[in-house]
Amino acid sequence: MSDAPYVVDDLLLTSQGVSAGIDSALWLVGRLHGREHARAVRREVQYDPAPPYLADEPLAR
């Protein structure tokens, strides 16, 4: 079992609850529109995760 907040497995994106859903949504934004756009969205929604959000660095299965 992994402690990852979200996991990408081919075409399937799954996440744990609450803030992990935000992390996975930001990953998807980064995947679709680029890292800088995902980081801009993170700033706009005033989300400051710890550890810091890395844009598009999910754990893959």
C-alpha angles and dihedrals in degrees: 000000000000130000090214113132089219138008132203115210111178103294096350123094116187131175143181117247137290113354092017086065089057090049092051092046090052090049089054092049088050091049093049101036107017137264097280092054091049090050090049090052090049091053092045093054089043093235113162108175126188115249092037119259110259097199102228109011106112124160108256123211 
